[in-house]
Amino acid sequence: MIPPKLKRGDEIRIVAPATSIDVLSEETKTQAVSVLEGLGYKVSFGKRVYGHDGFDSTPIEDRVADIHDAFADRNVKALSTVLGGFNSNQLLPHLDYDLIRQNPKILCGYSDITVLHNAIYKKTGLVSYNGPHFAMFGMKKGCDYTIEYFRKCLESSEPFDVLPSAEWSNDKWYLDQVNRTFVKNDGFRVINEGEAEGRIIGGNQCTFNLLHGTEYMPDLKGSILFLEDDYYCHAKIFDRDLQSVTQQPGFDGVKGIVIGRFEKASQLQPDVVERIVKGKRELDHIPIISEADFSHTTPQITFPIGGTVRMSAKKGSASIRILEH
């Protein structure tokens, strides 16, 4: 079930399933609203996005209420999350999945929002979108690629190719919008060769692993996993978290894996990622690409959880094409 695409004049509701909007500076909020309005959207805010409970968040019932309000409001066409965080999985038993199913809308965010994307897809069949948070539109430099793929995925139903960005950044842009550091992008890295087509499942790996063994874990058969992680994830954590994914029911039906670029602080350089992957016999038979532009670095693509993708991995040549979204 693919939600209606965005068009000019549509209302985007900002919600905070994890971190409160209070952590954002006024400059970031103002810039983000300006960018979204410049794209032709109307921006509204959930009634309970502000607040602080000591964990940079708000009570469960407040966060759930804002999500329900947005899905129930016929004027709202998409939900954009403020930021990620650590506690979106608290919401899963409290969401009204019938309400969500009956009012299919775009939900866009990443990182901790991974649990919402995959749980909603499992419970309702609704495709949602791993893409920029509301806060990311507050970036004044280096956001063009992010916006381009946000629009390709959410404004059109046409298939699109995912091309590597020209350069990427991992600096704290929200602290200094002027003095930015950008790195030339060397493109995709092929770890295992092959071709595959399947449904996209995944997102942030350590968050995705929170669903293991629960009723909210989607079926892995016929899937292509998109996996990434942040600076908390060093080599040993990535190794064991990836191993946990391979031990899930249905993993033998996974058709391929696309791995997002890691943050610099993780010290997970491409050759280290490849060594970890090559050390797992369970992965020998499927194509695997790394260094894709979805992760906690910027810029980033928007891709559909529950949508379909075709990947081709050959030495010296790799391609990713989003088919249904």
C-alpha positions as CSV (number, residue, x, y, z in Angstrom):
1,M,0.0,0.0,0.0
2,I,1.7,3.1,-1.3
3,P,0.4,6.5,0.1
4,P,-0.6,9.3,-2.2
5,K,2.4,11.4,-3.4
6,L,3.0,15.0,-2.3
7,K,2.0,17.9,-4.5
8,R,2.2,21.7,-4.1
9,G,0.0,23.0,-1.4
10,D,0.0,19.8,0.6
11,E,0.3,20.0,4.4
12,I,3.2,18.3,6.1
13,R,2.8,17.8,9.9
14,I,5.9,17.8,12.0
15,V,5.7,15.1,14.8
16,A,8.2,14.0,17.4
17,P,8.1,10.2,18.0
18,A,11.4,10.3,19.8
19,T,13.3,13.6,20.4
20,S,11.4,16.8,21.2
21,I,11.6,19.8,18.9
22,D,13.0,21.7,22.0
23,V,16.5,20.5,21.1
24,L,16.5,22.4,17.8
25,S,17.8,26.0,17.6
26,E,15.4,28.7,16.4
27,E,17.7,29.1,13.4
28,T,17.4,25.5,12.4
29,K,13.6,25.5,12.8
30,T,13.2,28.7,10.8
31,Q,15.4,27.5,8.0
32,A,13.7,24.1,7.8
33,V,10.2,25.7,7.6
34,S,11.5,28.1,4.9
35,V,12.9,25.3,2.8
36,L,9.8,23.2,3.0
37,E,7.6,26.1,2.2
38,G,9.9,27.0,-0.7
39,L,9.2,23.6,-2.1
40,G,5.5,24.4,-2.1
41,Y,4.3,22.7,1.1
42,K,2.4,24.0,4.1
43,V,4.0,23.2,7.4
44,S,2.2,22.5,10.6
45,F,3.3,21.2,14.0
46,G,1.8,18.6,16.3
47,K,0.4,20.0,19.5
48,R,2.8,18.1,21.6
49,V,6.2,18.3,19.8
50,Y,7.4,20.7,22.5
51,G,8.3,19.5,25.9
52,H,11.0,17.8,27.9
53,D,10.9,14.8,30.2
54,G,14.5,14.6,31.2
55,F,15.3,12.3,28.2
56,D,14.9,14.9,25.4
57,S,11.5,13.5,24.8
58,T,7.8,13.7,25.9
59,P,5.4,11.2,27.4
60,I,4.3,8.2,25.3
61,E,0.7,9.2,25.2
62,D,1.6,12.7,23.9
63,R,3.8,11.3,21.1
64,V,1.2,8.7,20.1
65,A,-1.6,11.4,20.1
66,D,0.3,13.6,17.7
67,I,0.8,10.7,15.3
68,H,-2.9,9.7,15.5
69,D,-4.0,13.3,15.0
70,A,-1.9,13.6,11.9
71,F,-3.1,10.4,10.3
72,A,-6.8,11.3,11.2
73,D,-6.5,14.9,9.8
74,R,-7.6,14.8,6.2
75,N,-5.7,18.0,5.5
76,V,-2.4,16.4,6.4
77,K,-0.7,14.5,3.6
78,A,2.6,13.6,5.2
79,L,4.3,13.3,8.6
80,S,7.9,14.5,9.0
81,T,9.8,13.5,12.2
82,V,11.7,16.2,14.1
83,L,14.7,13.9,14.8
84,G,15.5,10.4,15.8
85,G,16.5,9.4,19.3
86,F,16.2,6.3,21.4
87,N,12.6,5.6,22.3
88,S,10.3,5.3,19.3
89,N,9.8,1.6,20.1
90,Q,7.9,2.6,23.2
91,L,5.1,3.7,20.9
92,L,4.6,0.4,19.0
93,P,2.0,-1.3,21.4
94,H,0.0,2.0,21.6
95,L,-0.4,2.9,17.9
96,D,-3.8,2.5,16.2
97,Y,-2.8,0.4,13.2
98,D,-6.3,0.3,11.9
99,L,-6.4,4.2,11.9
100,I,-3.1,4.2,10.0
101,R,-4.2,1.6,7.5
102,Q,-7.4,3.4,6.8
103,N,-5.6,6.8,6.3
104,P,-2.5,6.0,4.3
105,K,0.0,8.9,4.4
106,I,3.7,9.5,4.0
107,L,5.8,9.1,7.1
108,C,9.4,10.3,6.6
109,G,12.4,10.1,9.0
110,Y,15.3,7.8,9.8
111,S,17.5,6.4,12.5
112,D,15.2,5.7,15.6
113,I,12.2,6.0,13.2
114,T,13.3,2.7,11.7
115,V,11.1,0.9,14.3
116,L,8.0,2.8,13.2
117,H,8.7,2.2,9.5
118,N,9.1,-1.5,9.8
119,A,6.4,-2.0,12.4
120,I,3.8,0.0,10.4
121,Y,4.7,-2.0,7.2
122,K,4.4,-5.3,9.1
123,K,1.1,-4.4,10.7
124,T,-0.6,-2.5,7.9
125,G,1.3,-3.0,4.6
126,L,1.8,0.7,4.3
127,V,5.0,1.8,2.7
128,S,6.8,4.6,4.6
129,Y,10.1,6.4,3.9
130,N,13.5,6.4,5.3
131,G,14.6,9.9,4.6
132,P,15.5,13.3,6.1
133,H,14.0,14.5,9.4
134,F,12.5,17.9,9.6
135,A,15.7,19.1,11.2
136,M,17.8,18.2,8.1
137,F,16.0,20.8,6.1
138,G,17.6,23.3,8.4
139,M,20.9,22.7,6.8
140,K,22.1,25.7,4.7
141,K,24.8,24.0,2.8
142,G,25.1,20.5,1.2
143,C,21.3,19.8,1.2
144,D,20.6,19.9,-2.5
145,Y,21.1,16.2,-3.1
146,T,18.9,15.4,-0.1
147,I,16.1,17.5,-1.4
148,E,16.5,16.1,-4.9
149,Y,15.9,12.5,-3.7
150,F,13.2,13.5,-1.2
151,R,11.3,14.9,-4.2
152,K,12.0,12.0,-6.5
153,C,10.7,9.6,-4.0
154,L,7.8,11.5,-2.5
155,E,6.5,13.6,-5.3
156,S,6.6,11.1,-8.2
157,S,5.8,7.5,-8.7
158,E,8.4,7.0,-11.5
159,P,11.3,4.6,-10.9
160,F,14.6,6.4,-10.2
161,D,18.3,5.6,-10.1
162,V,20.2,6.2,-7.0
163,L,23.5,7.9,-8.0
164,P,26.3,8.6,-5.5
165,S,26.5,12.2,-4.3
166,A,29.5,14.2,-5.5
167,E,30.6,14.9,-1.9
168,W,29.6,14.2,1.7
169,S,30.0,15.6,5.1
170,N,29.9,14.4,8.7
171,D,30.5,17.7,10.6
172,K,28.2,19.2,13.2
173,W,26.5,21.5,10.8
174,Y,23.9,22.6,13.3
175,L,26.6,24.2,15.4
176,D,28.3,26.0,12.5
177,Q,26.4,26.5,9.3
178,V,29.3,28.4,7.6
179,N,32.5,26.4,8.2
180,R,31.6,23.0,6.7
181,T,33.9,20.2,5.7
182,F,33.0,18.1,2.6
183,V,34.7,15.0,1.4
184,K,34.9,13.8,-2.2
185,N,32.6,10.7,-2.7
186,D,34.4,7.7,-4.2
187,G,31.0,6.1,-5.0
188,F,29.5,2.7,-4.2
189,R,31.8,-0.2,-3.1
190,V,31.0,-3.7,-4.3
191,I,31.6,-6.3,-1.6
192,N,29.8,-9.3,-3.2
193,E,28.9,-9.4,-6.9
194,G,25.5,-10.3,-8.2
195,E,22.1,-8.9,-9.1
196,A,18.8,-8.9,-7.2
197,E,15.4,-7.4,-7.0
198,G,13.2,-7.3,-3.8
199,R,11.3,-5.4,-1.2
200,I,13.3,-2.9,0.9
201,I,13.4,-3.7,4.6
202,G,15.6,-2.2,7.3
203,G,17.1,1.2,8.1
204,N,19.2,1.9,11.1
205,Q,20.7,-1.5,12.0
206,C,20.8,-1.3,15.8
207,T,17.3,0.1,15.9
208,F,16.1,-2.5,13.4
209,N,17.5,-5.2,15.7
210,L,15.1,-4.0,18.5
211,L,12.3,-5.6,16.5
212,H,13.9,-9.1,16.5
213,G,11.6,-11.6,18.1
214,T,8.6,-9.2,18.3
215,E,5.3,-9.0,16.5
216,Y,6.5,-5.9,14.7
217,M,9.4,-7.6,12.8
218,P,8.6,-7.8,9.0
219,D,9.1,-10.9,7.0
220,L,12.6,-11.0,5.5
221,K,11.8,-13.4,2.7
222,G,12.2,-11.7,-0.7
223,S,13.8,-8.6,0.8
224,I,16.8,-6.5,0.1
225,L,18.1,-5.1,3.3
226,F,19.2,-1.4,3.6
227,L,21.3,-1.1,6.7
228,E,23.2,1.8,8.3
229,D,24.4,2.9,11.7
230,D,25.8,5.9,13.5
231,Y,29.0,6.8,15.5
232,Y,28.1,4.6,18.4
233,C,28.6,1.6,16.1
234,H,32.3,0.5,16.0
235,A,33.5,-2.6,14.3
236,K,32.6,-5.1,17.0
237,I,29.1,-3.7,17.4
238,F,28.5,-3.7,13.6
239,D,29.8,-7.3,13.4
240,R,27.5,-8.7,16.1
241,D,24.5,-6.7,15.0
242,L,24.9,-7.9,11.4
243,Q,25.3,-11.4,12.7
244,S,22.0,-11.1,14.6
245,V,20.2,-10.1,11.4
246,T,21.6,-13.2,9.6
247,Q,20.1,-15.3,12.4
248,Q,16.5,-14.1,12.0
249,P,13.8,-16.4,10.6
250,G,13.5,-16.0,6.9
251,F,17.0,-14.6,6.4
252,D,17.7,-17.3,3.9
253,G,15.3,-15.5,1.7
254,V,17.1,-12.2,1.7
255,K,18.2,-11.4,-1.8
256,G,20.8,-8.6,-1.2
257,I,22.1,-6.0,1.1
258,V,22.9,-2.3,0.7
259,I,25.0,-0.7,3.4
260,G,25.0,3.0,4.1
261,R,28.1,5.0,4.8
262,F,29.3,5.0,8.4
263,E,30.2,8.1,10.4
264,K,33.9,9.0,10.8
265,A,33.8,8.5,14.6
266,S,32.8,4.8,14.2
267,Q,36.2,4.2,12.4
268,L,34.3,1.7,10.2
269,Q,36.2,2.4,7.0
270,P,35.0,0.6,3.8
271,D,37.8,-2.0,4.0
272,V,36.8,-2.8,7.6
273,V,33.1,-3.2,6.6
274,E,34.1,-5.5,3.8
275,R,36.2,-7.7,6.1
276,I,33.3,-8.1,8.5
277,V,30.9,-9.0,5.7
278,K,33.4,-11.4,4.1
279,G,33.7,-13.2,7.4
280,K,30.1,-14.3,7.3
281,R,29.4,-17.4,5.1
282,E,25.7,-16.7,5.4
283,L,26.3,-13.7,3.1
284,D,28.5,-15.3,0.4
285,H,25.6,-15.9,-2.0
286,I,24.0,-12.5,-2.2
287,P,25.1,-9.2,-3.8
288,I,26.3,-6.6,-1.3
289,I,27.0,-2.9,-1.9
290,S,28.4,-0.5,0.7
291,E,29.0,3.3,0.9
292,A,25.5,4.3,-0.2
293,D,24.2,7.8,0.7
294,F,21.8,6.9,3.4
295,S,23.1,7.1,7.0
296,H,24.0,9.6,9.6
297,T,26.2,11.4,7.2
298,T,24.9,14.0,4.7
299,P,23.5,14.2,2.1
300,Q,21.1,11.3,2.0
301,I,18.6,9.6,-0.3
302,T,14.9,8.9,0.6
303,F,13.9,5.3,0.0
304,P,10.7,3.3,0.7
305,I,10.5,0.7,3.4
306,G,8.2,-1.9,1.8
307,G,8.9,-0.6,-1.7
308,T,10.9,-2.5,-4.3
309,V,14.5,-2.0,-5.6
310,R,16.8,-3.6,-8.2
311,M,20.5,-3.7,-7.4
312,S,23.4,-4.7,-9.6
313,A,26.9,-5.3,-8.1
314,K,29.8,-5.9,-10.4
315,K,33.4,-5.0,-9.8
316,G,33.9,-1.5,-11.1
317,S,30.2,-1.0,-11.6
318,A,27.3,-0.9,-9.2
319,S,23.7,0.4,-9.6
320,I,20.6,0.9,-7.4
321,R,17.2,1.6,-8.9
322,I,14.1,2.2,-6.8
323,L,11.2,0.7,-8.7
324,E,8.0,1.0,-6.6
325,H,7.8,3.7,-4.0
